[in-house]
Amino acid sequence: MGILQGQVALVTGAGRGFGRAIAERFAAEGAKVALLARSSAQIEEVEHAITEAGGEAVTIRCDVTDPDAIRHAEHAVETVLGPLDLLVSNAGVPGPFGPIWEVDPDEWWRAQEIHIRAPFLLMHHVLPGMVSRGRGRVICVSAKAARIVAPHLSAYCTGKIAQNRLVAEAAAELAGTGVSAFAIDPGFVPTQLARDTMEDEAAQKYLGNMVERLKERFDDPEALGDLARCAQRCLDLASGRYDALSGGYYELPDDLDEALAAKASEAEEA
């Protein structure tokens, strides 16, 4: 019996990278997992891997910036698997790259639709059911870009800091409902997102140092370790043990037990 036995999870961007690692770990711990992505082929491969390992999963092709598509996905998940207990918003894009006065405004805004509109829509449609049932957890896969100023990376940095604030706002509104929300940095892994960055001409032009670090990471045999660490972090938050930390943003080196103890100490002093 896994610690998520009987729970239903929805993971976006589940066809590769962090999303796949999280979905497979949740399934291994007993959750029934809905795999969402724009590419059917990728999530079908993940579904096959999960079912071959004895887990349960369904695939739903979905544009997470489209409210009708999300409404359809939620209905399909609840019809096939049951009411949602866990939501992991993981879909993201790396660009566009370059100075604000040079990037394509439509491409920049499209990035915000994926970074901000998508998690908002997901929470907007999923949270009512969680609140009515008095249980549920939301995890938004953010990034360290949320807390830095990185020239030529404005779309990504802006989107990620907005994700963190959206999670904090949701958590404040969810206080006392039994539903929690968290934001995390997943780590630094040579995923397809990283490869897309490396191969982007604008990134090569304006973010040469970052591109070089990514290339080094692709050659690092230890690089994939963060996939497992990210999946474990999500599992820890999904377990309910750290619900008192709802609203927070956490990176892999952060000690959740220390954060929990500090939170308890603050509550005693208040």
PABAMAR-362149 format. One record per residue (C-alpha): residue number from 1; x, y, z. Coordinates in steps of 0.25 Angstrom, whole numbers, m for minus. Layout:
<atoms>
(atom NUM; (X; Y; Z))
...
</atoms>
This chain:
<atoms>
(atom 1; (0; 0; 0))
(atom 2; (6; 13; m4))
(atom 3; (4; 26; 3))
(atom 4; (m5; 31; m8))
(atom 5; (m13; 19; m9))
(atom 6; (m28; 22; m14))
(atom 7; (m25; 36; m17))
(atom 8; (m26; 42; m31))
(atom 9; (m16; 52; m37))
(atom 10; (m16; 61; m49))
(atom 11; (m2; 64; m55))
(atom 12; (0; 74; m66))
(atom 13; (12; 73; m75))
(atom 14; (12; 59; m72))
(atom 15; (19; 53; m85))
(atom 16; (33; 56; m81))
(atom 17; (43; 62; m71))
(atom 18; (38; 66; m58))
(atom 19; (24; 63; m61))
(atom 20; (26; 49; m65))
(atom 21; (35; 47; m52))
(atom 22; (24; 52; m43))
(atom 23; (13; 44; m50))
(atom 24; (21; 31; m49))
(atom 25; (25; 33; m35))
(atom 26; (10; 36; m31))
(atom 27; (5; 24; m38))
(atom 28; (16; 16; m31))
(atom 29; (10; 20; m18))
(atom 30; (m4; 16; m21))
(atom 31; (m10; 28; m28))
(atom 32; (m18; 27; m40))
(atom 33; (m12; 38; m49))
(atom 34; (m18; 46; m61))
(atom 35; (m7; 50; m70))
(atom 36; (m9; 63; m78))
(atom 37; (m1; 69; m89))
(atom 38; (m3; 74; m103))
(atom 39; (4; 62; m109))
(atom 40; (m4; 49; m109))
(atom 41; (8; 40; m112))
(atom 42; (17; 45; m100))
(atom 43; (6; 43; m90))
(atom 44; (2; 29; m96))
(atom 45; (16; 25; m94))
(atom 46; (16; 29; m79))
(atom 47; (2; 22; m78))
(atom 48; (8; 9; m83))
(atom 49; (20; 10; m74))
(atom 50; (11; 12; m62))
(atom 51; (1; 1; m65))
(atom 52; (13; m8; m68))
(atom 53; (17; m6; m54))
(atom 54; (4; m9; m48))
(atom 55; (m2; 5; m47))
(atom 56; (m14; 12; m52))
(atom 57; (m14; 24; m62))
(atom 58; (m22; 31; m73))
(atom 59; (m17; 40; m84))
(atom 60; (m24; 53; m88))
(atom 61; (m19; 62; m99))
(atom 62; (m22; 76; m93))
(atom 63; (m18; 91; m96))
(atom 64; (m17; 96; m82))
(atom 65; (m19; 110; m86))
(atom 66; (m33; 107; m91))
(atom 67; (m44; 107; m81))
(atom 68; (m53; 98; m89))
(atom 69; (m42; 88; m90))
(atom 70; (m39; 88; m75))
(atom 71; (m54; 86; m72))
(atom 72; (m54; 74; m81))
(atom 73; (m42; 68; m75))
(atom 74; (m47; 70; m61))
(atom 75; (m60; 63; m65))
(atom 76; (m53; 52; m72))
(atom 77; (m44; 50; m60))
(atom 78; (m55; 49; m50))
(atom 79; (m63; 40; m58))
(atom 80; (m52; 30; m61))
(atom 81; (m44; 31; m48))
(atom 82; (m52; 38; m38))
(atom 83; (m51; 52; m31))
(atom 84; (m38; 59; m31))
(atom 85; (m29; 59; m19))
(atom 86; (m16; 64; m25))
(atom 87; (m13; 74; m36))
(atom 88; (1; 77; m41))
(atom 89; (2; 88; m51))
(atom 90; (15; 86; m58))
(atom 91; (14; 91; m72))
(atom 92; (24; 102; m76))
(atom 93; (32; 108; m87))
(atom 94; (46; 114; m87))
(atom 95; (45; 126; m96))
(atom 96; (44; 136; m103))
(atom 97; (58; 141; m101))
(atom 98; (64; 155; m102))
(atom 99; (62; 169; m98))
(atom 100; (47; 173; m96))
(atom 101; (48; 183; m107))
(atom 102; (52; 172; m117))
(atom 103; (44; 159; m113))
(atom 104; (31; 157; m120))
(atom 105; (20; 162; m111))
(atom 106; (10; 151; m115))
(atom 107; (20; 140; m112))
(atom 108; (23; 147; m99))
(atom 109; (9; 148; m95))
(atom 110; (7; 133; m100))
(atom 111; (17; 129; m90))
(atom 112; (9; 136; m79))
(atom 113; (m3; 129; m83))
(atom 114; (4; 116; m80))
(atom 115; (11; 121; m68))
(atom 116; (0; 128; m61))
(atom 117; (m14; 126; m68))
(atom 118; (m12; 111; m68))
(atom 119; (m10; 109; m53))
(atom 120; (m21; 119; m50))
(atom 121; (m31; 112; m59))
(atom 122; (m27; 98; m53))
(atom 123; (m29; 103; m39))
(atom 124; (m42; 111; m43))
(atom 125; (m48; 98; m48))
(atom 126; (m42; 88; m38))
(atom 127; (m42; 95; m25))
(atom 128; (m58; 96; m24))
(atom 129; (m58; 81; m23))
(atom 130; (m46; 80; m14))
(atom 131; (m52; 90; m4))
(atom 132; (m66; 84; m4))
(atom 133; (m59; 70; 0))
(atom 134; (m50; 77; 10))
(atom 135; (m38; 71; 4))
(atom 136; (m28; 73; m7))
(atom 137; (m14; 78; m10))
(atom 138; (m9; 87; m22))
(atom 139; (6; 87; m26))
(atom 140; (11; 97; m36))
(atom 141; (24; 94; m42))
(atom 142; (31; 108; m42))
(atom 143; (46; 111; m43))
(atom 144; (58; 119; m37))
(atom 145; (55; 129; m48))
(atom 146; (44; 133; m39))
(atom 147; (54; 140; m29))
(atom 148; (64; 146; m39))
(atom 149; (65; 157; m49))
(atom 150; (71; 150; m62))
(atom 151; (73; 160; m74))
(atom 152; (67; 154; m87))
(atom 153; (59; 144; m79))
(atom 154; (47; 153; m75))
(atom 155; (36; 144; m80))
(atom 156; (41; 132; m71))
(atom 157; (44; 141; m59))
(atom 158; (31; 148; m59))
(atom 159; (23; 136; m61))
(atom 160; (30; 128; m50))
(atom 161; (29; 139; m39))
(atom 162; (14; 141; m43))
(atom 163; (12; 126; m41))
(atom 164; (18; 127; m27))
(atom 165; (9; 139; m23))
(atom 166; (m3; 131; m29))
(atom 167; (0; 119; m20))
(atom 168; (1; 129; m8))
(atom 169; (m12; 136; m11))
(atom 170; (m19; 122; m13))
(atom 171; (m13; 117; 0))
(atom 172; (m18; 129; 8))
(atom 173; (m32; 127; 2))
(atom 174; (m32; 112; 5))
(atom 175; (m28; 114; 20))
(atom 176; (m37; 105; 28))
(atom 177; (m43; 97; 16))
(atom 178; (m34; 85; 17))
(atom 179; (m28; 89; 4))
(atom 180; (m13; 93; 2))
(atom 181; (m5; 99; m9))
(atom 182; (10; 99; m11))
(atom 183; (20; 104; m21))
(atom 184; (34; 97; m24))
(atom 185; (46; 98; m32))
(atom 186; (48; 85; m38))
(atom 187; (63; 85; m39))
(atom 188; (73; 86; m51))
(atom 189; (71; 74; m61))
(atom 190; (74; 73; m76))
(atom 191; (60; 72; m80))
(atom 192; (54; 75; m94))
(atom 193; (51; 89; m89))
(atom 194; (66; 91; m86))
(atom 195; (69; 85; m100))
(atom 196; (59; 95; m106))
(atom 197; (67; 106; m99))
(atom 198; (80; 101; m104))
(atom 199; (76; 101; m118))
(atom 200; (69; 114; m119))
(atom 201; (77; 124; m127))
(atom 202; (72; 136; m118))
(atom 203; (76; 128; m105))
(atom 204; (90; 126; m111))
(atom 205; (91; 140; m115))
(atom 206; (87; 146; m102))
(atom 207; (88; 135; m91))
(atom 208; (102; 129; m95))
(atom 209; (106; 126; m81))
(atom 210; (93; 119; m78))
(atom 211; (94; 111; m91))
(atom 212; (108; 106; m87))
(atom 213; (103; 102; m73))
(atom 214; (92; 94; m80))
(atom 215; (102; 87; m89))
(atom 216; (110; 83; m77))
(atom 217; (98; 78; m70))
(atom 218; (95; 69; m82))
(atom 219; (109; 63; m80))
(atom 220; (107; 61; m65))
(atom 221; (104; 47; m61))
(atom 222; (98; 52; m48))
(atom 223; (89; 62; m55))
(atom 224; (76; 53; m55))
(atom 225; (76; 51; m40))
(atom 226; (68; 64; m39))
(atom 227; (57; 57; m46))
(atom 228; (56; 47; m35))
(atom 229; (58; 58; m24))
(atom 230; (47; 66; m30))
(atom 231; (37; 54; m31))
(atom 232; (40; 51; m16))
(atom 233; (38; 66; m12))
(atom 234; (24; 65; m19))
(atom 235; (21; 52; m12))
(atom 236; (25; 58; 1))
(atom 237; (16; 70; m1))
(atom 238; (5; 61; m6))
(atom 239; (5; 53; 6))
(atom 240; (m1; 63; 15))
(atom 241; (10; 64; 25))
(atom 242; (14; 78; 21))
(atom 243; (1; 84; 20))
(atom 244; (4; 95; 30))
(atom 245; (14; 100; 19))
(atom 246; (3; 103; 10))
(atom 247; (6; 115; 1))
(atom 248; (21; 114; 2))
(atom 249; (31; 113; m10))
(atom 250; (42; 102; m7))
(atom 251; (54; 98; m14))
(atom 252; (61; 84; m14))
(atom 253; (71; 88; m4))
(atom 254; (61; 93; 6))
(atom 255; (58; 85; 18))
(atom 256; (43; 83; 19))
(atom 257; (44; 78; 34))
(atom 258; (52; 90; 38))
(atom 259; (42; 99; 31))
(atom 260; (31; 92; 38))
(atom 261; (37; 93; 52))
(atom 262; (40; 108; 49))
(atom 263; (25; 110; 46))
(atom 264; (21; 103; 58))
(atom 265; (30; 111; 66))
(atom 266; (25; 124; 60))
(atom 267; (10; 119; 63))
(atom 268; (14; 117; 78))
(atom 269; (20; 131; 79))
(atom 270; (8; 138; 73))
</atoms>
